[in-house]
Amino acid sequence: MASPAQSQASEITQLAIEVFEDANYAAAWLNERNVALDNRSPAEVVMSDPKGTEVVKNLLLRIQYGVLA
């Protein structure tokens, strides 16, 4: 049985693959530091912050729909 953190990470990974349409690019994006996340990686934010999943999910949805601000 997956832990809540593992389930959240899996959800974000699937969304990233959907947004970027490339599993390798999605994996790289999840592990690279991001200015929009205070120079932390999306994976780090998801695993270290209780609200991290929502923060990264919102960022991915903004990317998907072209909302920059």
PDB file as gemmi writes it, atoms N, CA and C in Angstrom:
CRYST1    1.000    1.000    1.000  90.00  90.00  90.00 P 1                      
ATOM      1  N   MET A   1       0.840  -1.180   0.000  1.00  0.00           N  
ATOM      2  CA  MET A   1       0.000   0.000   0.000  1.00  0.00           C  
ATOM      3  C   MET A   1       0.887   1.246   0.000  1.00  0.00           C  
ATOM      4  N   ALA A   2       0.585   2.189  -0.861  1.00  0.00           N  
ATOM      5  CA  ALA A   2       1.385   3.402  -0.998  1.00  0.00           C  
ATOM      6  C   ALA A   2       1.060   4.386   0.125  1.00  0.00           C  
ATOM      7  N   SER A   3       2.087   5.090   0.568  1.00  0.00           N  
ATOM      8  CA  SER A   3       1.891   6.121   1.583  1.00  0.00           C  
ATOM      9  C   SER A   3       1.231   7.332   0.921  1.00  0.00           C  
ATOM     10  N   PRO A   4       0.657   8.232   1.714  1.00  0.00           N  
ATOM     11  CA  PRO A   4       0.068   9.440   1.122  1.00  0.00           C  
ATOM     12  C   PRO A   4       1.081  10.241   0.303  1.00  0.00           C  
ATOM     13  N   ALA A   5       2.324  10.338   0.785  1.00  0.00           N  
ATOM     14  CA  ALA A   5       3.350  11.078   0.040  1.00  0.00           C  
ATOM     15  C   ALA A   5       3.639  10.411  -1.301  1.00  0.00           C  
ATOM     16  N   GLN A   6       3.684   9.080  -1.320  1.00  0.00           N  
ATOM     17  CA  GLN A   6       3.928   8.359  -2.574  1.00  0.00           C  
ATOM     18  C   GLN A   6       2.756   8.550  -3.530  1.00  0.00           C  
ATOM     19  N   SER A   7       1.546   8.544  -3.009  1.00  0.00           N  
ATOM     20  CA  SER A   7       0.361   8.749  -3.840  1.00  0.00           C  
ATOM     21  C   SER A   7       0.360  10.145  -4.443  1.00  0.00           C  
ATOM     22  N   GLN A   8       0.733  11.137  -3.639  1.00  0.00           N  
ATOM     23  CA  GLN A   8       0.792  12.511  -4.131  1.00  0.00           C  
ATOM     24  C   GLN A   8       1.878  12.654  -5.192  1.00  0.00           C  
ATOM     25  N   ALA A   9       3.028  12.046  -4.963  1.00  0.00           N  
ATOM     26  CA  ALA A   9       4.119  12.107  -5.934  1.00  0.00           C  
ATOM     27  C   ALA A   9       3.704  11.450  -7.245  1.00  0.00           C  
ATOM     28  N   SER A  10       2.996  10.343  -7.149  1.00  0.00           N  
ATOM     29  CA  SER A  10       2.515   9.646  -8.341  1.00  0.00           C  
ATOM     30  C   SER A  10       1.511  10.506  -9.110  1.00  0.00           C  
ATOM     31  N   GLU A  11       0.621  11.161  -8.380  1.00  0.00           N  
ATOM     32  CA  GLU A  11      -0.371  12.039  -9.012  1.00  0.00           C  
ATOM     33  C   GLU A  11       0.320  13.176  -9.762  1.00  0.00           C  
ATOM     34  N   ILE A  12       1.310  13.794  -9.129  1.00  0.00           N  
ATOM     35  CA  ILE A  12       2.030  14.900  -9.754  1.00  0.00           C  
ATOM     36  C   ILE A  12       2.830  14.410 -10.955  1.00  0.00           C  
ATOM     37  N   THR A  13       3.434  13.242 -10.845  1.00  0.00           N  
ATOM     38  CA  THR A  13       4.195  12.682 -11.966  1.00  0.00           C  
ATOM     39  C   THR A  13       3.286  12.458 -13.165  1.00  0.00           C  
ATOM     40  N   GLN A  14       2.125  11.889 -12.936  1.00  0.00           N  
ATOM     41  CA  GLN A  14       1.185  11.639 -14.033  1.00  0.00           C  
ATOM     42  C   GLN A  14       0.728  12.943 -14.675  1.00  0.00           C  
ATOM     43  N   LEU A  15       0.458  13.955 -13.854  1.00  0.00           N  
ATOM     44  CA  LEU A  15       0.047  15.249 -14.396  1.00  0.00           C  
ATOM     45  C   LEU A  15       1.183  15.870 -15.207  1.00  0.00           C  
ATOM     46  N   ALA A  16       2.405  15.780 -14.714  1.00  0.00           N  
ATOM     47  CA  ALA A  16       3.555  16.333 -15.440  1.00  0.00           C  
ATOM     48  C   ALA A  16       3.713  15.651 -16.804  1.00  0.00           C  
ATOM     49  N   ILE A  17       3.538  14.341 -16.838  1.00  0.00           N  
ATOM     50  CA  ILE A  17       3.621  13.614 -18.114  1.00  0.00           C  
ATOM     51  C   ILE A  17       2.519  14.082 -19.060  1.00  0.00           C  
ATOM     52  N   GLU A  18       1.339  14.290 -18.527  1.00  0.00           N  
ATOM     53  CA  GLU A  18       0.214  14.775 -19.347  1.00  0.00           C  
ATOM     54  C   GLU A  18       0.512  16.176 -19.894  1.00  0.00           C  
ATOM     55  N   VAL A  19       1.023  17.048 -19.041  1.00  0.00           N  
ATOM     56  CA  VAL A  19       1.295  18.432 -19.446  1.00  0.00           C  
ATOM     57  C   VAL A  19       2.408  18.498 -20.481  1.00  0.00           C  
ATOM     58  N   PHE A  20       3.499  17.787 -20.246  1.00  0.00           N  
ATOM     59  CA  PHE A  20       4.663  17.881 -21.126  1.00  0.00           C  
ATOM     60  C   PHE A  20       4.649  16.865 -22.262  1.00  0.00           C  
ATOM     61  N   GLU A  21       3.760  15.878 -22.172  1.00  0.00           N  
ATOM     62  CA  GLU A  21       3.614  14.846 -23.206  1.00  0.00           C  
ATOM     63  C   GLU A  21       4.912  14.088 -23.463  1.00  0.00           C  
ATOM     64  N   ASP A  22       5.738  13.968 -22.419  1.00  0.00           N  
ATOM     65  CA  ASP A  22       7.011  13.270 -22.548  1.00  0.00           C  
ATOM     66  C   ASP A  22       7.456  12.875 -21.142  1.00  0.00           C  
ATOM     67  N   ALA A  23       7.528  11.587 -20.885  1.00  0.00           N  
ATOM     68  CA  ALA A  23       7.860  11.097 -19.541  1.00  0.00           C  
ATOM     69  C   ALA A  23       9.262  11.502 -19.113  1.00  0.00           C  
ATOM     70  N   ASN A  24      10.215  11.478 -20.027  1.00  0.00           N  
ATOM     71  CA  ASN A  24      11.591  11.853 -19.684  1.00  0.00           C  
ATOM     72  C   ASN A  24      11.696  13.332 -19.344  1.00  0.00           C  
ATOM     73  N   TYR A  25      11.033  14.170 -20.130  1.00  0.00           N  
ATOM     74  CA  TYR A  25      11.053  15.612 -19.853  1.00  0.00           C  
ATOM     75  C   TYR A  25      10.349  15.893 -18.533  1.00  0.00           C  
ATOM     76  N   ALA A  26       9.223  15.224 -18.300  1.00  0.00           N  
ATOM     77  CA  ALA A  26       8.478  15.408 -17.049  1.00  0.00           C  
ATOM     78  C   ALA A  26       9.348  15.048 -15.852  1.00  0.00           C  
ATOM     79  N   ALA A  27      10.060  13.935 -15.944  1.00  0.00           N  
ATOM     80  CA  ALA A  27      10.935  13.508 -14.844  1.00  0.00           C  
ATOM     81  C   ALA A  27      12.041  14.539 -14.604  1.00  0.00           C  
ATOM     82  N   ALA A  28      12.609  15.048 -15.677  1.00  0.00           N  
ATOM     83  CA  ALA A  28      13.662  16.061 -15.536  1.00  0.00           C  
ATOM     84  C   ALA A  28      13.092  17.326 -14.905  1.00  0.00           C  
ATOM     85  N   TRP A  29      11.929  17.763 -15.359  1.00  0.00           N  
ATOM     86  CA  TRP A  29      11.298  18.972 -14.822  1.00  0.00           C  
ATOM     87  C   TRP A  29      11.015  18.814 -13.332  1.00  0.00           C  
ATOM     88  N   LEU A  30      10.549  17.653 -12.935  1.00  0.00           N  
ATOM     89  CA  LEU A  30      10.219  17.416 -11.528  1.00  0.00           C  
ATOM     90  C   LEU A  30      11.446  17.481 -10.623  1.00  0.00           C  
ATOM     91  N   ASN A  31      12.619  17.254 -11.165  1.00  0.00           N  
ATOM     92  CA  ASN A  31      13.834  17.205 -10.350  1.00  0.00           C  
ATOM     93  C   ASN A  31      14.750  18.413 -10.509  1.00  0.00           C  
ATOM     94  N   GLU A  32      14.362  19.365 -11.354  1.00  0.00           N  
ATOM     95  CA  GLU A  32      15.170  20.578 -11.545  1.00  0.00           C  
ATOM     96  C   GLU A  32      14.643  21.694 -10.656  1.00  0.00           C  
ATOM     97  N   ARG A  33      15.566  22.513 -10.184  1.00  0.00           N  
ATOM     98  CA  ARG A  33      15.161  23.676  -9.388  1.00  0.00           C  
ATOM     99  C   ARG A  33      14.319  24.609 -10.250  1.00  0.00           C  
ATOM    100  N   ASN A  34      13.321  25.228  -9.605  1.00  0.00           N  
ATOM    101  CA  ASN A  34      12.372  26.055 -10.328  1.00  0.00           C  
ATOM    102  C   ASN A  34      12.225  27.393  -9.606  1.00  0.00           C  
ATOM    103  N   VAL A  35      12.418  28.484 -10.319  1.00  0.00           N  
ATOM    104  CA  VAL A  35      12.330  29.815  -9.730  1.00  0.00           C  
ATOM    105  C   VAL A  35      10.944  30.045  -9.119  1.00  0.00           C  
ATOM    106  N   ALA A  36       9.902  29.542  -9.762  1.00  0.00           N  
ATOM    107  CA  ALA A  36       8.534  29.724  -9.260  1.00  0.00           C  
ATOM    108  C   ALA A  36       8.299  29.011  -7.929  1.00  0.00           C  
ATOM    109  N   LEU A  37       9.208  28.117  -7.560  1.00  0.00           N  
ATOM    110  CA  LEU A  37       9.083  27.358  -6.313  1.00  0.00           C  
ATOM    111  C   LEU A  37      10.208  27.724  -5.342  1.00  0.00           C  
ATOM    112  N   ASP A  38      10.621  28.986  -5.374  1.00  0.00           N  
ATOM    113  CA  ASP A  38      11.697  29.473  -4.512  1.00  0.00           C  
ATOM    114  C   ASP A  38      12.988  28.673  -4.696  1.00  0.00           C  
ATOM    115  N   ASN A  39      13.274  28.359  -5.935  1.00  0.00           N  
ATOM    116  CA  ASN A  39      14.488  27.647  -6.327  1.00  0.00           C  
ATOM    117  C   ASN A  39      14.582  26.238  -5.736  1.00  0.00           C  
ATOM    118  N   ARG A  40      13.426  25.636  -5.489  1.00  0.00           N  
ATOM    119  CA  ARG A  40      13.370  24.233  -5.063  1.00  0.00           C  
ATOM    120  C   ARG A  40      12.812  23.426  -6.225  1.00  0.00           C  
ATOM    121  N   SER A  41      13.082  22.144  -6.256  1.00  0.00           N  
ATOM    122  CA  SER A  41      12.528  21.305  -7.317  1.00  0.00           C  
ATOM    123  C   SER A  41      11.074  20.980  -6.975  1.00  0.00           C  
ATOM    124  N   PRO A  42      10.245  20.744  -7.990  1.00  0.00           N  
ATOM    125  CA  PRO A  42       8.865  20.346  -7.718  1.00  0.00           C  
ATOM    126  C   PRO A  42       8.788  19.091  -6.837  1.00  0.00           C  
ATOM    127  N   ALA A  43       9.674  18.129  -7.065  1.00  0.00           N  
ATOM    128  CA  ALA A  43       9.673  16.909  -6.250  1.00  0.00           C  
ATOM    129  C   ALA A  43       9.941  17.234  -4.792  1.00  0.00           C  
ATOM    130  N   GLU A  44      10.885  18.135  -4.550  1.00  0.00           N  
ATOM    131  CA  GLU A  44      11.211  18.542  -3.185  1.00  0.00           C  
ATOM    132  C   GLU A  44      10.017  19.225  -2.521  1.00  0.00           C  
ATOM    133  N   VAL A  45       9.328  20.071  -3.254  1.00  0.00           N  
ATOM    134  CA  VAL A  45       8.167  20.784  -2.709  1.00  0.00           C  
ATOM    135  C   VAL A  45       7.062  19.800  -2.341  1.00  0.00           C  
ATOM    136  N   VAL A  46       6.803  18.844  -3.211  1.00  0.00           N  
ATOM    137  CA  VAL A  46       5.757  17.849  -2.947  1.00  0.00           C  
ATOM    138  C   VAL A  46       6.072  17.038  -1.697  1.00  0.00           C  
ATOM    139  N   MET A  47       7.330  16.645  -1.549  1.00  0.00           N  
ATOM    140  CA  MET A  47       7.698  15.763  -0.437  1.00  0.00           C  
ATOM    141  C   MET A  47       7.897  16.501   0.885  1.00  0.00           C  
ATOM    142  N   SER A  48       8.191  17.797   0.854  1.00  0.00           N  
ATOM    143  CA  SER A  48       8.553  18.486   2.091  1.00  0.00           C  
ATOM    144  C   SER A  48       7.502  19.437   2.636  1.00  0.00           C  
ATOM    145  N   ASP A  49       6.507  19.750   1.854  1.00  0.00           N  
ATOM    146  CA  ASP A  49       5.519  20.752   2.260  1.00  0.00           C  
ATOM    147  C   ASP A  49       4.125  20.132   2.225  1.00  0.00           C  
ATOM    148  N   PRO A  50       3.359  20.245   3.311  1.00  0.00           N  
ATOM    149  CA  PRO A  50       2.010  19.667   3.321  1.00  0.00           C  
ATOM    150  C   PRO A  50       1.126  20.176   2.178  1.00  0.00           C  
ATOM    151  N   LYS A  51       1.346  21.402   1.759  1.00  0.00           N  
ATOM    152  CA  LYS A  51       0.564  21.969   0.655  1.00  0.00           C  
ATOM    153  C   LYS A  51       1.314  21.884  -0.668  1.00  0.00           C  
ATOM    154  N   GLY A  52       2.440  21.200  -0.661  1.00  0.00           N  
ATOM    155  CA  GLY A  52       3.297  21.138  -1.834  1.00  0.00           C  
ATOM    156  C   GLY A  52       2.643  20.545  -3.066  1.00  0.00           C  
ATOM    157  N   THR A  53       1.831  19.517  -2.853  1.00  0.00           N  
ATOM    158  CA  THR A  53       1.166  18.892  -3.999  1.00  0.00           C  
ATOM    159  C   THR A  53       0.277  19.898  -4.713  1.00  0.00           C  
ATOM    160  N   GLU A  54      -0.474  20.665  -3.963  1.00  0.00           N  
ATOM    161  CA  GLU A  54      -1.363  21.666  -4.574  1.00  0.00           C  
ATOM    162  C   GLU A  54      -0.564  22.770  -5.259  1.00  0.00           C  
ATOM    163  N   VAL A  55       0.533  23.179  -4.651  1.00  0.00           N  
ATOM    164  CA  VAL A  55       1.377  24.228  -5.240  1.00  0.00           C  
ATOM    165  C   VAL A  55       1.917  23.768  -6.594  1.00  0.00           C  
ATOM    166  N   VAL A  56       2.464  22.560  -6.637  1.00  0.00           N  
ATOM    167  CA  VAL A  56       3.042  22.042  -7.884  1.00  0.00           C  
ATOM    168  C   VAL A  56       1.939  21.750  -8.899  1.00  0.00           C  
ATOM    169  N   LYS A  57       0.826  21.225  -8.442  1.00  0.00           N  
ATOM    170  CA  LYS A  57      -0.306  20.963  -9.345  1.00  0.00           C  
ATOM    171  C   LYS A  57      -0.774  22.263  -9.993  1.00  0.00           C  
ATOM    172  N   ASN A  58      -0.897  23.320  -9.199  1.00  0.00           N  
ATOM    173  CA  ASN A  58      -1.310  24.611  -9.751  1.00  0.00           C  
ATOM    174  C   ASN A  58      -0.297  25.135 -10.761  1.00  0.00           C  
ATOM    175  N   LEU A  59       0.992  24.964 -10.487  1.00  0.00           N  
ATOM    176  CA  LEU A  59       2.031  25.385 -11.420  1.00  0.00           C  
ATOM    177  C   LEU A  59       1.918  24.613 -12.733  1.00  0.00           C  
ATOM    178  N   LEU A  60       1.745  23.314 -12.638  1.00  0.00           N  
ATOM    179  CA  LEU A  60       1.598  22.499 -13.849  1.00  0.00           C  
ATOM    180  C   LEU A  60       0.369  22.901 -14.664  1.00  0.00           C  
ATOM    181  N   LEU A  61      -0.732  23.172 -13.988  1.00  0.00           N  
ATOM    182  CA  LEU A  61      -1.948  23.582 -14.697  1.00  0.00           C  
ATOM    183  C   LEU A  61      -1.764  24.949 -15.347  1.00  0.00           C  
ATOM    184  N   ARG A  62      -1.024  25.840 -14.692  1.00  0.00           N  
ATOM    185  CA  ARG A  62      -0.735  27.143 -15.309  1.00  0.00           C  
ATOM    186  C   ARG A  62       0.114  26.955 -16.564  1.00  0.00           C  
ATOM    187  N   ILE A  63       1.082  26.047 -16.506  1.00  0.00           N  
ATOM    188  CA  ILE A  63       1.899  25.753 -17.681  1.00  0.00           C  
ATOM    189  C   ILE A  63       1.020  25.170 -18.784  1.00  0.00           C  
ATOM    190  N   GLN A  64       0.173  24.231 -18.421  1.00  0.00           N  
ATOM    191  CA  GLN A  64      -0.670  23.558 -19.407  1.00  0.00           C  
ATOM    192  C   GLN A  64      -1.595  24.542 -20.137  1.00  0.00           C  
ATOM    193  N   TYR A  65      -2.118  25.514 -19.400  1.00  0.00           N  
ATOM    194  CA  TYR A  65      -3.080  26.447 -19.991  1.00  0.00           C  
ATOM    195  C   TYR A  65      -2.473  27.788 -20.372  1.00  0.00           C  
ATOM    196  N   GLY A  66      -1.157  27.911 -20.240  1.00  0.00           N  
ATOM    197  CA  GLY A  66      -0.468  29.108 -20.692  1.00  0.00           C  
ATOM    198  C   GLY A  66      -0.666  30.323 -19.812  1.00  0.00           C  
ATOM    199  N   VAL A  67      -0.953  30.122 -18.535  1.00  0.00           N  
ATOM    200  CA  VAL A  67      -1.135  31.241 -17.599  1.00  0.00           C  
ATOM    201  C   VAL A  67       0.203  31.486 -16.916  1.00  0.00           C  
ATOM    202  N   LEU A  68       0.823  32.620 -17.196  1.00  0.00           N  
ATOM    203  CA  LEU A  68       2.154  32.876 -16.685  1.00  0.00           C  
ATOM    204  C   LEU A  68       2.156  33.623 -15.352  1.00  0.00           C  
ATOM    205  N   ALA A  69       1.106  34.308 -15.033  1.00  0.00           N  
ATOM    206  CA  ALA A  69       1.079  35.079 -13.788  1.00  0.00           C  
ATOM    207  C   ALA A  69       0.138  34.484 -12.773  1.00  0.00           C  
TER     208      ALA A  69                                                      
END                                                                             
